[in-house]
Amino acid sequence: MITPEVEVPGVTAIVLPAHVTVIPNGFFEQFPNLMYITCHQSNPMFYSKDGELYHRESNAVIHTPKKLYWRPSPQRIATILGTSK
């Protein structure tokens, strides 16, 4: 389990290892300059895509960094605009 402690403004990216399966509410708030989240592919609870963190079973977005830096794919733009097929 990961626990929130103090604000860490110098962190801009997080790599979530395979063994982390619980993230407490508010955990990402300690990283105000977070730009990107990567998750190990064998993590049983989470996965990442385009810098966002998702719940593996429900595909729900767990966290989008406030300062996310990425170039959206045409499919992502279509999904955001509601025009995907």
Residue pairs with C-beta under 8 A, 6 or more apart in sequence:
1 20
1 22
1 23
1 24
2 20
2 22
2 23
2 24
2 27
3 24
3 27
4 24
4 26
4 27
4 29
4 30
5 30
6 30
7 29
7 30
7 31
7 32
8 30
8 31
9 31
9 32
9 33
10 33
11 31
11 33
11 34
12 33
12 34
12 35
12 36
12 67
13 34
13 35
13 36
13 37
13 38
14 31
14 34
14 36
14 37
14 38
15 38
15 39
15 40
16 37
16 38
16 39
16 40
16 43
16 46
16 48
16 53
17 40
17 43
18 40
18 41
18 42
18 43
18 44
19 43
20 43
20 45
20 46
21 43
21 44
21 45
21 46
22 45
23 46
23 62
28 34
28 63
28 65
31 65
32 66
33 67
34 65
34 66
34 67
35 51
35 65
35 67
35 68
35 69
36 51
36 65
36 68
36 69
36 70
37 48
37 51
37 52
37 53
37 63
37 65
38 48
38 51
39 46
39 47
39 48
39 53
41 47
43 56
44 56
45 55
45 56
45 57
46 53
46 54
46 55
46 56
46 62
47 53
47 54
47 56
48 54
50 70
50 72
50 73
50 76
51 64
51 65
51 68
51 69
51 70
52 61
52 62
52 63
52 64
52 65
52 68
53 61
53 62
53 63
53 64
54 60
54 61
54 62
55 62
72 80
75 84
78 84
78 85
